[in-house]
Amino acid sequence: MEDILLDTMFELPGLEGVEEVVVNEEAVNNGAKPLIVHTEAKKKEPAAAG
């Protein structure tokens, strides 16, 4: 597990808005990077005219 997450552990501190890291079958069996799930950015609503 540590080998799978090694690169990700170094990348995470520099990333913003990360909600979770998913270690899926591809990461375990095929050496793919774990999936990094970002939080959905909230859109600013336009100010009310008035």
N, C-alpha and C positions, 0 to 999 in steps of 0.2 A: 504494500500500500504506500509506503514511504517513497519508493522509486516512482510510482505512478504520479504522486503529488509533488515531487521535488521541484520541478520547474514552476509549477503553479504557486507553490508557497512563496517563491521569490517574486513572482509577478503581482500577486494580490495586493501588497501594500501600496503599489503605485496605481492601482485601478480604483475608480470611483463607482459607486452604485452597484456593487456586486451583492446579490441577494443570496446566492448559493453556488456551490461547486458540485457537479454531479459526476461521479465516477461510474461510467456505464460499461457495458460489455466490450465495446470497441476499445476503450482505454485499457481494460484489463487484458484482453486477448490479442489485440492488434497494435498496441503501442500508441494509440491515438491520444491526444490531449484530453483531459477531463473537460466537460462542458462548463462554461462560466455563464451563469444566469444573472443578468443585470435587472435592476429594478426598473419599472417603467417610468420614464420621465413624465412629470406632470406638466401639462401644457398650461401656459398662462392664459387666463380668460381676458378678453379685451375689457378695458374700463368702461363702465356705464356712462353714456353721454348725459351731461346734465349740469 
